[in-house]
């Protein structure tokens, strides 16, 4: 017998199912029927909580936005120095992708769409918030003498995100998100070296 959930709980379940399905399938190919089957309800029950499939993806990206930023902020807050905070954020992002491999597949899919949409706007908002967090951390590293004084903060923030994205792409090609972990430490060490951060 299907457990009766509150609206908020059911929406969270639908979002989790959509993200789980995105681990191994393009979001474009995932149907509301697939999501309904994954959680053991009818399609009508899914539409009771989300009017369209795009509404599900929007809710999913909003969850990603909140969860990823919380993970990054928590990692940075627990670090003793700006350098340690950058390392912790890098590892937290890698860990988040390993735990939720459907996330990059969803984000890359949305960024490929030519038209603007609420879903793409949510991706943009996430990346902008992430960038602000990085710029703050990099600025603190410069102020504390843990990065060179002439560091181009914008370029350094772009490179940070780009390195994680590169690791994600390689892991997607290999079909194993966990494969990111070992090379990520070498990539992080190289990144810190380019910032002029002392070991």
C-alpha positions, 0 to 999 in steps of 0.5 A: 500500500502506497504511503500517504505523504505530505505535498512537500514530502511527495515533491521531494520524493519526485525530485530525488527520483528524477535526479536518480534517473538522471544518473544513467539517462539523458534528462530529455529521455526521462518521462513523467511515467518513468518518475512515477514508476520509480516512486510507485505512483501514477502519472496523475499523482506526479502531475498533482504536484508538478504541472509539467516535466519542466517544473520537476527539473526546475524544482530539482535544480533548486534543490541542487542550488541549495544543497551544493551551496550548503555543502560548499559553505559548510566545508569552507566554514570548517577550514582554518585558513583561506587556503584550507577553505579552497581545498575543502570547497573543491573536495566538497564539490567533487564529493557532491558529484560523486554522491549525485552523478545525475546533477552534472548530466542535468546541468550540462543538458540545460546549458546546451538548450538554445532557448532561455528558460526558468530551468536555465535561469536557475542553473545560471543563478547557481553558477553565479552564487558559486562564483561569488563564494569563490571570489570571496575565498580567493580574495581572503587568500590574497589578503592573508598572503596565501595567494600572490598579490597580483592574482586575477580573481575572476580568472582563478574562480573560472579556473576552479569551476572549470577544473571540477567540470573537466573532472566531471566530464572525464568521469562521465566518459568512463561511466563512474563518478567515483573515478573523480576522486583520485585525480582530483587531488592532483588537479587540486595541488596543481591549482594551488600551485598556480595561485602561488599558495604555499604547500 
